Amino acid sequence: MDSKTRRLRRSRKTRARIADQGMARLCVHRTNSHIYAQIIDATGGSVLASASSLEKELRGQFKNGANVEAAKQIGQRIAEKAKQAGVTQVAFDRSGFAYHGRVKALADAAREHGLQF
């Protein structure tokens, strides 16, 4: 089994547990070049807020979209957008990625700016 298959299997198990809780989820995805975050409603049918290192306003703030500094900016931005959408409490969906480095930096920044999970 390759690493992508293992990651997807972990993410399926996590999403099943989050679905049982019935709350909105903060879903994080990272690539070698960028990091993305979405807040998805409890039914999984619609995206309430999203932020990524590809956004035009953020691209000039950091040299590389795939570092910890970029992840902190995305965490702050997703927390602000979530507040505007009326979401304060979410379940953290790390999409099978290890809670380390960029994923952890995004989560910590989101917590610092008002999201509870």
ZIRA-V785340 format. One record per residue. N is the residue number from 0. PSI is psi in degrees with one decimal (none if undefined). Layout:
N | PSI
N | PSI
//
This chain:
0 | 129.2
1 | 171.7
2 | -34.5
3 | -40.8
4 | -42.0
5 | -42.3
6 | -43.6
7 | -35.0
8 | -42.9
9 | -40.4
10 | -36.4
11 | -41.7
12 | -41.4
13 | -44.8
14 | -32.1
15 | -41.1
16 | -39.0
17 | -37.8
18 | -35.1
19 | -30.5
20 | -27.8
21 | 42.2
22 | 164.2
23 | 152.2
24 | 143.3
25 | 106.1
26 | 127.1
27 | 137.3
28 | 137.3
29 | 145.4
30 | -179.0
31 | -21.1
32 | -25.8
33 | 171.8
34 | 142.4
35 | 147.9
36 | 139.2
37 | 146.6
38 | 118.9
39 | 137.3
40 | 171.8
41 | -30.2
42 | -15.0
43 | 9.9
44 | -19.7
45 | 150.8
46 | 123.5
47 | -34.1
48 | 151.1
49 | 154.0
50 | 147.0
51 | 164.4
52 | -0.8
53 | -10.1
54 | 141.0
55 | -39.7
56 | -29.6
57 | -21.1
58 | -36.7
59 | -12.7
60 | -24.1
61 | 151.2
62 | -38.5
63 | 133.6
64 | 2.3
65 | 40.4
66 | 176.0
67 | -37.1
68 | -42.4
69 | -40.5
70 | -38.0
71 | -41.6
72 | -41.0
73 | -39.2
74 | -42.7
75 | -43.9
76 | -40.4
77 | -33.5
78 | -41.8
79 | -43.7
80 | -34.0
81 | -41.4
82 | -41.4
83 | -32.3
84 | -4.5
85 | 19.9
86 | 125.9
87 | -24.1
88 | 129.2
89 | 166.1
90 | 137.5
91 | 120.1
92 | 104.7
93 | 4.0
94 | 32.9
95 | -4.2
96 | 151.6
97 | 141.6
98 | 79.4
99 | 148.8
100 | -121.2
101 | -37.9
102 | -43.2
103 | -40.8
104 | -41.5
105 | -45.3
106 | -44.1
107 | -41.4
108 | -38.9
109 | -41.0
110 | -42.8
111 | -28.6
112 | 19.7
113 | -7.5
114 | 139.8
115 | 127.2
116 | none
//
